[in-house]
Structure formats: structure tokens, C-alpha cells
Amino acid sequence: MNNEAVFRSDILIIGCGISGASAALEAAKRGFRVNIITKAPAAEESNTFYAQGGIVSQGKDDCPELLKEDIIKTGDGINNPEAVEVLASQGRELIERILVQELRIPFSRSSPEMLDYAQEAGHSRRRILHVRDTTGRTIAETFIETLRKYTNVVVFTDHTAVDLLTVPHHSKNFMAYYREPQCIGAYVLDNKTGRVKTFFAPYTILATGGCGAVYLYTSNPRQAIGAGYAMAHRAGARIVNMEYIQFHPTSLFHRDADGFLISETVRGEGARLKTKEGQTFMEKYSERKDLAPRDEVTRAIYEEMVNSNSSYVLLDLASYAKMDIKKRFPHIHKTCLDYGIDITKEPIPVVPAAHYCCGGVLVDTWGKSSLRGLYAVGEVSCTGVHGANRLASTSLLEGLVWGTRAAQDIAAHFDPTPPYQPSEIHPWYYPEKEEEIDPALINQDWLTIRSTMWNYAGIIRTKKRLERAKADMEYLKHRIEKFYKEAKMDPKVVALKHGIQVALMITHAALANPVSLGAHFRKD
């Protein structure tokens, strides 16, 4: 192998949202050499960056037991109790130690002496810490700024993870097949040069986020196509609960708005959902009305849209707000105003959008997967915290808790001994004749994937729809695989290979599970 294309570290972290950044910070403080990979040109770009609502903590009349009850009720009772216990018992302390004291995140206050706690759907108490409506952005930017101060952390932006490196799969030594499978790093594409680099590490942490962008409408950034799920699946790690795709009830409906999220906190502050004719409707679907869990609100909106043959419903904050809307939701106010909607005077047109995957790479309470040497944290993982449906604003906290714990577990069991010789590992293969990339073909393939997932494996699912999705996408997968093997290495081609595999993983899981639960709803 070309030595210039080989990079080594103690820990390789793929992704740098709150979960990857938390793991990197904990590892850096313990003196480990850390390489971080992100496919975005800016290290701050991640799902975390777009999280508006906030992060779950503990309110004034609150306690861990109440939080656990809310999490399990929202998750329809199939949550992992051990994981829920970890989140509820350790979350507040880590927020205080890392976010407040160390990073000095300027959480909003109701008075100079008191933090302001918001309420969101599914919560029985006001317990959401926030930085107005830009919580995720503030946390992401501060984490990256802090990590850049550590000389033992190197961030590789504009680098796309292609595949996890594993022994024996990538070994030329036939004797390796008698060893326990182990992740030893990743093949990574330099987006600017088009060449694949080899990153070796005894421990790899997946922090690649979710897969909302395999759907036509999503609140996620367009690069959230589930790369981590696809790579882990190919490497042999256990993947579970992929049918539980949570749809956020309220994304902005506008032809020029690409999935802009209207935070659940807006309803927490009193906003009501209405039909286009101005009639409230959530009271017909849940005793908790507009503060029902996301899956219930999403299906209610879907039903109202179908019944009235409408493309959207309305979210009315202006008629019910008891606070200064511009001050409480400055980012949402400004963005909507840019699209000609003044939320201080008129309701917001909204539609549901794919938002969060409750399944993923199965991990224990320390983030350890079933594949030796591989950890997964954040949305790419399945800790079992969320069960069949995620409680609002628990995702940032899960990323903080499991990112920190993963680094702690690696430190406690660190073994740098590689199960291979560098000469044993296959270099990346380039075909003799590399096919040029045709953007029209890639765009059409994505449109097919996203439309199929939205129509057949979306909010309301049936056996016939899922079977059609499976057949159509398995045919497309063969064409994409052939294209991938012959084409020039390009991040668009890599993303397409990941995306079709993730779409099929969701479809297979949804087809195999006939029981409607949480975010998975079958109407057969």
C-alpha cells in the first residue's frame, strides 16, 4: 500500500455530531490519538446542527423516574429498561459537567438565576433545556471549536467513509478466517482527490447519524442517508428495529423549503394544529391533543390531509402564544419570514417528514456493538432507549451520554495490538476502466428510492405496498451495484450504494413485522 494513503490512530470516529464529538472529547482528554472523519466540508455540519428543540434534562418538579415513565410510554413499552435507566440517571450530570461547565453552552434562562425549561410532546414536565431555537447549532459549533484545541485530534472534512475494514474479510491471510471477526478501521474517500485512503485503528466509533434522506420528505440534511447502517450491516454487525422510522409531524410546507423543521417546542408553547379551514382536530385523536407523541400526531395529520384532499395542515402559534414569539423562536421566525410567512400573525403550513430512526446498530450500555472493535453512538445505534418511538429531545442527550461512555469503555479496555500485519490488508481496488459519473442517472435513482420509500414504506404501510417497494428496489440495487463497481470513486456514487441498502433494510424489517407499534404502522 502507498504509505501516503495510510493513517493510524488509537480511535477512528466516523461522524462528528454531538455523539461523535462527545466521544472525541472524552478520548482526547485521556490522551488518545483520534482521527475524525466527516463527509461535510464543514465539521459542524451534522444532524445535531439542525436540532432546534433542545436537550432533555431535569425540571423543577421532575425526577429520573418520571422521565423513564415518559420514555417508555412513548416507546410503546419495548424500550430497553437498562438503557433507559442509564439515560435518565446519568444524563443530567453529564449535561452539567460537559455542556454547562466545560463547554459553557449558554442555555436560555427565565431569569438571571434560573434556566428556562421547555415542554414538548410526550413529556409530563417542563424539562427541555434550549438555546432559544438553535440548541443543536450552538452545541455543534462549540464542540468543534473545543476539539480543535487538542493536538491529538485530527478532523478530516470532505472525507466519505466507504466501508469498514474488518479481519478476516479484508485480509489476504487465509489463517485470519479462524479468528474472531474484528473491525480495524475504514476505507475512506477523499472527496476532493477522488482517491481512497486507509484509516487503521484498533477501535472505530460509528457516529454517522440517521437515514431520513432516503425518504422524499425529511427534516434531515440531504447527506443523512444511513451510511453507518449500511457499512455496519456489510461488516456483519447486528442491526435491529429498522422499521421504526419516526416522522416529525411538522416540517414547513413550501415549494422552496427543503424540509425545514418547525420544532415540537412550538406546540409545547401552545400552538395548535388546524385544518386549512381553521378547525382544530387533535382532540379527535388523542386525549393529550397537540402534545400527543409524534407518531400519533403524524398519523392524525396524515388522516386529515387524506380526508380533506389537502397537501398540508396549519400550525397556529400566533393565536395562542403567551410569549414574545420573535424572542423565543428567532430562527424559525426569520426562516418562515424569508418564505413570506409571518408566524407572529398567521399560521404555518406544515406536513410530516421523515425525522428519526429508532433502530440501528445494536449496542450495549457502553456503545459496544456485536462486532469486536466497533462501537456505535447516536442515531446510527440502537441502544433500546427509544423503543418503537422516540420521546422528543432525548436524541441529543443519548448522543452525549453514549458518546462519552463509549470513549470511557475503550479507555478501560484499551488494547492496541492489531490482529493483522499491514501487508496482509487488501489495498483499495480501482477498475482498469473507470466509468464517468452521469448526474442525471444518480438523481433519477435517488428520486426512485425516495418516492418509493415515501409512498410504500412511509407513514402508513401495507403488505402490498411493502412488497412492491421490496421488488422495485431489489431490481434497482443490482443496477446500482454494477454501476458502483465500474464507476469512478465519487461521494455521490458511494452515497447511492449506502442509500439503496438502507432503504431495503427498512423495507425488509417493516415487511417482517405485522404488528403496528409506535412509529411502525401497518394498515393491512
C-alpha positions in Angstrom: 0.0 0.0 0.0 1.0 3.6 -0.6 2.2 4.8 2.8 0.9 8.3 1.9 -2.6 7.0 1.8 -2.5 5.2 5.2 -3.5 6.9 8.5 -3.3 5.4 12.0 -4.8 6.4 15.3 -5.9 4.9 18.6 -9.6 5.6 17.8 -11.3 6.4 14.5 -14.6 8.3 14.7 -16.8 8.5 11.7 -19.1 11.5 12.1 -18.9 14.5 14.4 -22.3 15.5 15.6 -22.9 15.5 19.4 -22.3 11.8 19.7 -19.0 11.7 17.8 -17.8 14.9 19.3 -18.6 13.7 22.8 -16.6 10.5 22.2 -13.7 12.5 20.7 -13.6 15.0 23.6 -13.6 12.3 26.2 -10.9 10.3 24.3 -8.8 13.4 23.7 -8.8 14.3 27.4 -7.5 10.8 28.1 -4.6 11.3 25.7 -5.7 9.0 22.9 -4.8 9.8 19.3 -8.1 10.4 17.5 -8.9 10.7 13.8 -12.4 12.1 13.0 -14.0 11.6 9.5 -16.9 13.7 8.2 -18.2 13.9 4.6 -19.3 17.5 5.0 -16.9 20.4 4.0 -17.5 21.9 7.5 -17.0 19.9 10.6 -20.0 21.5 12.3 -22.4 20.1 9.6 -24.5 17.3 11.1 -28.0 16.3 12.2 -27.1 17.9 15.5 -26.5 21.3 13.9 -30.2 21.3 12.8 -31.7 20.2 16.1 -33.9 23.1 17.2 -35.9 21.9 20.2 -33.3 21.2 22.9 -31.9 18.5 25.2 -33.7 16.6 27.9 -32.6 17.4 31.5 -34.5 17.6 34.8 -37.1 20.3 35.5 -38.0 21.8 38.8 -40.8 19.3 39.7 -39.1 16.5 37.9 -37.1 13.3 38.7 -35.5 10.4 36.7 -38.4 8.1 37.4 -40.9 10.5 35.7 -38.5 10.8 32.7 -38.3 7.0 32.4 -42.0 6.6 32.5 -42.4 9.2 29.7 -39.7 7.5 27.6 -41.2 4.0 27.9 -44.8 5.2 27.4 -43.8 7.0 24.2 -41.7 4.0 23.1 -44.8 1.7 23.4 -43.1 -0.3 26.1 -40.5 -2.1 24.0 -37.6 0.1 25.3 -34.5 -1.5 26.9 -35.0 -0.8 30.6 -31.3 -0.9 31.3 -30.6 1.7 28.6 -33.4 4.0 29.8 -32.0 3.8 33.3 -28.6 4.9 32.1 -30.0 7.9 30.2 -32.3 9.0 33.0 -29.8 8.6 35.8 -26.7 9.9 34.1 -27.9 12.5 31.7 -28.3 15.5 33.9 -24.9 15.1 35.5 -23.2 14.9 32.0 -25.1 18.0 30.8 -23.9 19.9 33.9 -20.3 18.7 33.7 -19.7 18.8 29.9 -22.2 21.2 28.4 -22.6 23.7 31.2 -19.2 23.8 33.0 -16.8 22.7 30.3 -18.3 23.9 27.0 -20.3 26.8 28.6 -23.3 26.3 26.4 -25.4 29.5 27.0 -28.8 27.8 27.7 -31.7 30.1 27.8 -32.9 31.4 31.2 -36.2 32.5 32.5 -34.4 34.8 34.9 -30.7 35.5 35.6 -30.7 32.8 38.3 -32.9 30.2 36.6 -32.7 28.1 33.5 -35.7 28.0 31.2 -37.2 24.6 30.7 -39.4 24.0 27.7 -42.1 21.3 27.3 -42.5 19.1 24.3 -45.0 16.4 23.2 -44.9 13.2 25.3 -43.3 14.9 28.3 -45.2 15.2 31.6 -42.9 18.0 32.8 -41.1 21.1 31.5 -37.6 19.6 31.3 -36.1 20.7 27.9 -33.0 22.9 28.1 -32.6 25.0 25.0 -30.7 27.9 23.4 -33.8 29.5 22.1 -34.4 27.5 18.9 -30.8 27.0 17.8 -29.7 24.5 20.5 -28.1 22.0 18.2 -26.2 24.6 16.2 -24.8 26.1 19.4 -23.7 22.7 20.7 -22.2 21.6 17.4 -20.2 24.7 16.9 -18.9 24.8 20.5 -17.9 21.1 20.4 -15.9 21.6 17.2 -14.3 24.8 18.5 -13.2 22.9 21.6 -11.9 19.8 19.8 -9.7 22.0 17.6 -7.7 22.9 20.7 -6.5 19.3 21.1 -3.3 18.4 19.2 -4.1 14.7 19.5 -7.4 15.2 17.5 -7.3 15.4 13.7 -10.5 16.2 11.8 -10.7 15.1 8.2 -13.5 17.1 6.5 -14.7 16.3 3.0 -14.0 12.6 3.5 -16.6 10.0 2.9 -16.5 6.6 4.7 -16.8 3.9 2.1 -16.5 0.6 4.0 -15.5 -0.6 7.4 -12.2 -2.5 7.4 -12.6 -5.9 9.0 -10.5 -9.0 9.6 -10.8 -11.6 8.1 -12.9 -10.0 5.3 -10.2 -7.6 4.1 -7.2 -9.8 4.9 -5.1 -11.7 2.4 -4.1 -14.2 5.1 -6.3 -17.3 4.9 -5.4 -18.1 8.5 -7.4 -15.0 9.6 -10.7 -16.8 8.9 -10.1 -18.8 12.1 -10.1 -15.6 14.2 -13.0 -13.7 15.7 -14.1 -11.0 13.2 -12.9 -7.6 14.2 -13.2 -4.0 12.9 -9.8 -2.4 12.3 -10.7 0.9 10.7 -12.2 2.0 7.4 -11.7 2.8 3.7 -12.3 6.5 3.3 -12.8 8.5 0.1 -11.1 11.9 -0.1 -13.9 13.8 -1.8 -11.5 16.4 -3.4 -9.0 14.0 -4.9 -11.2 11.0 -5.6 -8.7 8.6 -4.0 -9.5 6.1 -1.3 -7.4 6.3 1.9 -7.0 3.6 4.5 -7.6 4.5 8.2 -6.4 2.0 10.7 -7.5 2.0 14.4 -7.9 -0.7 17.0 -11.3 0.9 17.8 -13.8 2.5 15.5 -16.8 4.5 16.6 -19.7 5.0 14.2 -21.4 8.3 14.7 -22.9 8.8 11.3 -26.4 9.9 12.2 -29.7 8.7 10.7 -31.3 7.9 7.4 -34.2 10.4 6.9 -32.9 11.4 3.4 -33.9 8.0 1.9 -37.4 9.5 2.1 -38.9 12.1 -0.3 -39.7 14.5 2.6 -37.4 14.7 5.5 -36.3 17.1 8.2 -32.7 15.7 8.0 -29.9 17.2 5.8 -29.7 15.5 2.4 -26.5 13.7 3.4 -28.3 11.7 6.1 -28.7 8.6 4.0 -27.8 6.0 6.7 -24.2 5.3 5.6 -23.4 3.8 9.1 -26.2 1.3 9.0 -25.1 0.1 5.5 -21.4 -0.2 6.4 -22.1 -2.0 9.7 -24.5 -4.4 8.0 -22.0 -5.3 5.4 -19.4 -5.8 8.1 -21.6 -8.3 10.0 -22.7 -6.2 13.0 -26.3 -6.8 14.3 -28.9 -4.3 13.2 -32.3 -4.2 14.8 -35.6 -2.2 14.8 -35.1 -0.6 11.4 -38.9 -0.5 10.8 -39.4 2.2 13.5 -38.9 5.3 11.4 -40.2 8.3 13.2 -41.9 11.0 11.2 -41.8 14.5 12.6 -45.3 15.9 12.4 -44.4 19.5 11.4 -42.0 20.5 8.7 -42.6 23.7 6.7 -44.7 23.2 3.6 -43.3 25.5 0.9 -42.1 24.6 -2.6 -38.7 26.2 -1.9 -38.2 25.0 1.7 -36.1 21.7 1.8 -37.5 20.0 4.9 -37.2 23.0 7.3 -38.3 21.7 10.7 -40.8 23.5 12.8 -39.8 22.4 16.3 -42.1 20.4 18.5 -41.4 23.1 21.2 -43.7 25.4 19.2 -46.6 23.1 20.2 -45.1 22.9 23.7 -45.5 26.6 23.9 -49.2 26.4 23.0 -49.5 26.2 19.2 -52.5 24.2 17.9 -52.8 22.2 14.7 -55.7 23.1 12.4 -57.3 22.2 9.1 -57.0 24.6 6.2 -60.5 25.7 7.2 -59.1 26.7 10.7 -60.6 23.9 12.8 -58.6 22.2 15.5 -58.5 18.4 15.1 -56.1 16.7 17.5 -58.8 16.3 20.2 -60.3 13.7 17.9 -57.2 11.6 18.0 -55.7 11.9 21.5 -56.6 13.0 25.0 -53.2 14.8 25.0 -54.4 16.7 22.0 -51.5 18.6 20.3 -49.0 17.3 22.8 -49.5 13.6 21.9 -46.5 11.6 21.0 -45.1 12.2 17.5 -46.4 9.0 15.9 -50.0 9.8 16.9 -49.7 13.4 15.7 -48.2 12.4 12.4 -50.9 9.9 11.7 -53.6 12.4 12.7 -52.2 15.0 10.3 -51.9 12.3 7.5 -55.6 11.3 8.1 -56.7 14.9 8.0 -54.8 15.5 4.8 -56.3 12.4 3.1 -59.8 13.2 4.3 -59.7 16.7 3.0 -57.6 16.0 0.0 -55.2 18.6 1.2 -51.4 18.9 0.8 -50.8 20.4 4.3 -52.4 21.4 7.6 -51.9 24.6 9.6 -49.9 25.1 12.8 -51.2 28.2 14.6 -48.9 29.8 17.2 -50.0 33.4 16.7 -53.4 32.8 18.2 -52.2 31.1 21.3 -48.7 32.4 22.1 -48.1 33.8 25.6 -44.5 34.8 25.0 -42.6 37.0 22.6 -42.5 34.8 19.5 -39.6 36.6 17.9 -37.5 36.2 21.0 -38.4 32.6 21.8 -38.2 31.3 18.2 -35.9 33.8 16.3 -34.6 31.2 13.8 -38.0 29.8 12.9 -39.4 33.3 12.7 -36.7 34.5 10.4 -36.7 31.5 8.2 -40.5 31.5 7.8 -40.4 35.2 7.1 -37.9 34.5 4.3 -40.6 32.4 2.7 -43.3 35.1 3.2 -44.9 33.7 6.4 -45.1 35.9 9.5 -45.6 33.4 12.3 -46.5 36.3 14.7 -49.6 37.0 12.6 -50.5 33.8 10.7 -50.4 30.0 11.0 -47.6 28.0 9.4 -48.4 25.4 6.7 -46.8 22.1 7.7 -46.5 18.5 6.6 -45.0 15.4 8.2 -41.4 14.4 7.3 -39.1 11.5 8.0 -37.1 12.5 11.1 -35.5 9.8 13.2 -34.6 6.1 13.0 -35.3 4.4 16.4 -33.4 1.3 15.2 -29.8 0.8 14.1 -26.6 -1.0 15.1 -27.4 -2.9 18.3 -25.1 -1.8 21.1 -24.9 -2.3 24.9 -25.0 0.4 27.5 -21.4 1.4 26.6 -22.0 1.7 22.9 -20.2 -1.6 22.0 -21.6 -3.5 19.0 -21.6 -7.2 18.3 -18.5 -6.8 16.1 -15.3 -6.6 18.0 -13.6 -3.2 17.8 -16.7 -1.4 16.6 -18.8 1.0 18.7 -21.8 2.9 17.6 -23.3 6.0 19.2 -26.1 8.4 18.5 -28.8 7.8 15.9 -26.8 5.2 14.0 -27.0 3.0 17.1 -29.9 1.2 18.7 -29.4 1.4 22.5 -33.0 0.5 23.0 -33.7 3.8 24.7 -36.4 4.8 22.2 -38.2 1.5 21.8 -40.7 1.9 19.0 -40.9 5.7 19.1 -38.5 8.4 20.3 -39.5 10.9 23.0 -38.8 14.4 21.9 -35.4 15.9 22.7 -33.9 12.6 24.0 -31.7 12.2 21.0 -29.1 14.9 21.8 -28.9 13.5 25.4 -28.4 10.0 24.1 -25.6 11.1 21.9 -23.9 12.9 24.7 -24.3 10.0 27.2 -23.3 7.2 24.8 -20.5 9.1 23.1 -18.9 9.8 26.4 -19.4 6.3 27.7 -18.0 4.7 24.5 -14.7 6.6 25.0 -14.7 5.6 28.7 -15.2 1.9 27.8 -12.4 2.0 25.2 -10.1 3.6 27.7 -10.9 0.9 30.3 -10.2 -1.9 27.9 -7.7 -0.4 25.5 -5.6 -3.0 23.6 -3.6 -1.5 20.7 -2.4 -5.0 19.5 -3.5 -5.3 15.8 -4.8 -8.7 14.7 -3.0 -8.3 11.3 0.1 -7.3 9.6 -0.2 -4.2 7.4 0.9 -6.2 4.4 -2.0 -8.6 4.9 -4.7 -6.0 4.2 -6.1 -5.6 0.7 -5.4 -2.2 -0.8 -8.4 -0.4 -2.4 -9.1 -1.7 -5.9 -9.7 0.6 -8.8 -11.1 -0.9 -12.0 -8.9 -0.6 -15.1 -11.5 1.5 -16.9 -13.5 3.8 -14.7 -16.9 4.9 -15.9 -17.7 8.6 -15.9 -20.5 9.7 -13.5 -23.7 10.8 -15.1 -25.6 13.1 -12.6 -28.9 12.5 -14.3 -28.7 8.8 -13.6 -27.8 9.3 -9.9 -30.6 11.9 -9.5 -33.2 9.6 -11.0 -32.1 6.7 -8.9 -32.4 8.8 -5.8 -35.9 10.1 -6.9 -37.0 6.4 -7.4 -35.7 5.4 -3.9 -37.2 8.4 -2.1 -40.5 8.3 -3.9 -40.8 4.5 -3.3 -40.0 4.8 0.4 -42.4 7.7 0.9 -45.3 6.0 -0.9 -44.8 2.4 0.1 -42.8 2.3 3.3 -43.8 5.6 4.9 -46.3 6.8 7.5 -49.0 4.2 6.6 -47.8 0.8 5.4 -49.5 -2.3 4.0 -48.1 -5.7 2.9 -48.8 -5.0 -0.7 -47.1 -1.6 -0.6 -44.0 -3.1 1.1 -43.8 -6.0 -1.3 -43.9 -3.6 -4.2 -41.2 -1.5 -2.6 -39.0 -4.6 -2.0 -39.4 -5.8 -5.6 -38.7 -2.4 -7.2 -35.7 -1.6 -5.0 -34.1 -5.0 -5.2 -34.1 -4.6 -9.0 -32.6 -1.2 -8.7 -30.0 -2.4 -6.2 -28.5 -4.8 -8.8 -28.1 -1.9 -11.3 -26.5 0.4 -8.6 -24.1 -2.3 -7.5 -22.9 -2.9 -11.1 -22.6 0.9 -11.6 -20.6 1.2 -8.3 -18.1 -1.5 -9.3 -17.4 0.2 -12.7 -17.6 3.9 -11.9 -15.1 6.4 -10.7 -15.0 6.8 -7.0 -17.3 9.7 -6.1 -19.1 10.6 -2.9 -22.4 10.6 -4.9 -21.9 7.0 -6.0 -20.9 5.9 -2.5 -24.0 7.5 -1.0 -26.2 5.9 -3.6 -24.8 2.4 -2.7 -25.4 3.1 1.0 -28.8 4.6 0.4 -30.4 1.7 -1.6 -29.1 -0.8 1.0 -30.6 1.2 3.9 -34.0 1.6 2.1 -34.1 -2.2 1.7 -33.2 -2.7 5.3 -36.1 -0.6 6.4 -38.5 -2.3 3.9 -37.4 -5.8 4.9 -37.9 -5.0 8.6 -41.3 -3.4 8.0 -42.4 -6.3 5.9 -41.3 -8.9 8.5 -43.2 -7.1 11.4 -47.0 -7.3 11.0 -47.6 -5.7 14.4 -48.3 -1.9 14.5 -46.3 -0.3 17.2 -45.1 3.2 17.7 -43.6 4.6 14.6 -44.3 1.4 12.6 -47.9 1.4 11.4 -49.4 -1.4 9.3 -52.8 -1.0 7.8 -53.5 -4.4 6.2 
